[in-house]
Amino acid sequence: MDDAPELDYLMQKLPVESTVNLNTELCRTAHRAMPLITAQSSFSNQRARRLDVSMGGFLTLVEPVVILNSIGSSFYDTALTLAIYSRCNETSGGQSDEAQTLSSDFFRVYSSVGSLVSLLSTVPLGRLADRRGQKVLLVVPQLGSILGKSFLLFLILYRLPLYVLYVGACLHGICGGSPAYWSGVDSLAAMRSGSRARSMRFNSVDFVSGVAGIIGSLISGYVYRIEVSDGQTGVLLIFVSLLVCGAGLFYSAFILNYPAIAEREEGNPDSSERGEMDRGAVALLFAAMILFVLGMSGAEKVICLFVLKPPLSWDSVWVGYGQAATNMMYLTSFAGVLLFSRWLSDPALILLGIVSNCTGMAIMAFAQHSWVYFTARGIMMFACIPMPTIRSQLSKLMDAQSYGHIFSWLQSSLAVTDVLSTFLFTGVYPLTLDWYSGFCFLLSALISYVSAVPIL
């Protein structure tokens, strides 16, 4: 501020021509600087807009919900398997075969209760989602999942009887269960992708689910061993599972941006050109998925018990490694889609996955050592390709306005199939323990091979 009088004094001493020239030069300099200032301001505005669009695009992704729920579910599955087997082992007085039979009976009823009860609410929730938005298909099932999982925590803390978990399964099922949750995930994945990129999008959802499951499985075995008061194990693992699933529920309810009802057809421009839905093609895709799940679902539940008995006799850490190997199939399947989708059509990719799954399951029937188990899982590297690719094929045959209830019908059909598969394999498994405990896996391979017929 002190320099201003001196500047005025110097300006008065300068000749008039010099003053005019100086003013002219200052104006020219300011004029030349204006484009630079304007460009810099425009660049800043564009950068801010790009940041807003990037953040807005991220908040439309359903993958964070899948990641959080996959980690939380992997924690819960490890805790549930080990807690049930431990309780059954106590009941049987340490007799491994009897503990296997009791555990098998429990999981048969537990899975059936949750799946059958979910039939009452999944389709109504899907129809409501088609009218009001897909938020209901994510928030309600996740709320029921958290409430249902909390019953395992009470069972361990207060030594409650096992049938208490059936109440938790019913509560989860009333809220839609896994069928309603995956209907919501599939609907959002289809709405946020074009028809050409849809197979990749569905496989990417399964990929992030698998990677999250690997992380959760590797950690879960160690966390399960951490003892809390009274030397109880598993309590901390279940509590962390509830926290992670709660984070997924919070993201779904308050952060995730859902497509507006009026925008659904805009996000799928090819839907207006599709015409009437090909019911025959839809029926064949339904049949392929049902047969594949019938052969795979029950066998996977038996594997969880198979590895706990001799000759493998896995502890919590090895159970975590086994689940990580199972979840690794999502990663390798996604890599297979990235690699082979350039040369293979969707039906060819589906057949590749079916062959991979069935061959690995047949080898699993002869797993007398841990390395044979992991070899079988390695051969099953493309086993996760069929399910998301078939769902992608299905979404291309229907309008966006019907995603909610069509996917709900699909998931309900798969829930019934899961119950039938569970009853089949957990019923056959105890009968074959004395002469050949791997028979279930050969049966699984045979049934899953039949699922290739509707694809051909």
Protein Blocks (a to p, Z undefined) as FASTA:
>chain_A
ZZmmmmmmmmmmpcfklmmmmmmmmmmmmmmmmmmmmmmmmmmmmmmmmmmmmmmmmmmp
cklmmmmmmmmmmmmmmmmmmmmmmmmmmmnnopaklmmmmmmmmmmmmmmmmmmmmmmm
mmmmmmmmmmnopklmmmmmmmmmmmmmmmmmmmmmnopafklmmmmmmmmmmnopjmlm
mmmmmmmmmmmpcfklmmmmmmmmmmmmmmmmmmmmmmmmmmmmpccehhighjlmmmmm
mmmmmmmmmmmmmmmccddfklmmmmmmmlmmnopadfklmmmmmmmmmmmmmmmmmmmm
mmmmmmmpcfklpafklmmmmmmmmmmmmmmmmmmmmmmmmmpcfklmmmmmmmmmmmmm
mmmmmmcbfklmmmmmmmmmmmmmmmmmmmmmmmmmpcfklmmmmmmmmmmmmmmmmmmm
mmmmmmmmmmmmmmomklmmmmmmmmmmmmmmmmZZ
